[in-house]
Amino acid sequence: MKGSIPIPREHGAWAILYGSFLTGLAAAGTFSLPLLLFLLAVTGVFLAHEPLVKLVRSLKHGGRRELMQRWAFWVAIELTTVSIAGAILVFHYRLLTLLPIGLFVALLLGTHLKLTAGRKERSVPGQLIGVVGLTSAGPSAYYVSFGEIDAAFWLVWSLNVLYFASGIFYVKMRVSRFLKPALFKSRARDCIVYHTLQTALLLAAAFSGWISWLMFLAFAPVICRAFWHTIHSERQLNIKRIGYSEVVFTVAFIVLVAISWS
């Protein structure tokens, strides 16, 4: 008896992965059997991360043998699913570029696992690596639809990285105000710098015609909330409220970007 499937506990990771996938789907404007297989493979990689983390930590710090066998069992099941779906996409549908994309994501996963083993996965570099890896689902979904990499591929990836990375600096700033007051000023500075650069880059892209103004508008809520909460003082920290608001912003981002592509 191997027990239930280990599910990733980071709710934000689910939003990043499937939110990115939906933006790639919107850019493609179609759904097909290859995309369904790709979604299965992506989900398999995502689900494999949790037992991999537990297995790596158990190997490094010691753990019960039966638990390690359980983690290894689920890693094998999930990666087998990924391998089968991936093989069909690469060899039957001739989507050969999935191989270097998969290798790149595997390198990111390995780096993230190394940071996790040292309990540094919540550092800014660790979270940025996670964002880059998870958001690869968006451009990859676009590639699976058309079988080629063009400007839209890179645009889908860039927009998702820009959007979801903003939450790293924002949440760290909000949390530090209450849990790590000594770090608040530096976290607030990082948040302001990131969102200022983000805004400038998006404005330049909109004025140059690289993105539509509707795509720029998709970022407006997270830009405004970052600057507002940098200067606005709160009486207490409400993690659940922050999480719910981020879900609402993410849904708005996906919808506006999807409309823009259509």
Secondary structure, DSSP 8 states (H G I E B T S, - for coil): ---S------HHHHHHHHHHHHHHHHHHT---HHHHHHHHHHHHHHHHHHHHHHHHHHHHH---HHHHHHHHHHHHHHHHHHHHHHHIIIIIS--TTHHHHHHHHHHHHHHHHHHHHTT-TTSHHHHHHHHHHHHTHHHHHHHHHHSS--HHHHHHHHHHHHHHHHHHHHHHHHHHHHH-GGGHHHHHHHHHHHHHHHHHHHHHHHHHTSS-HHHHHHHHHHHHHHHHHHH---SS--HHHHHHHHHHHHHHHHHHHHHHH-
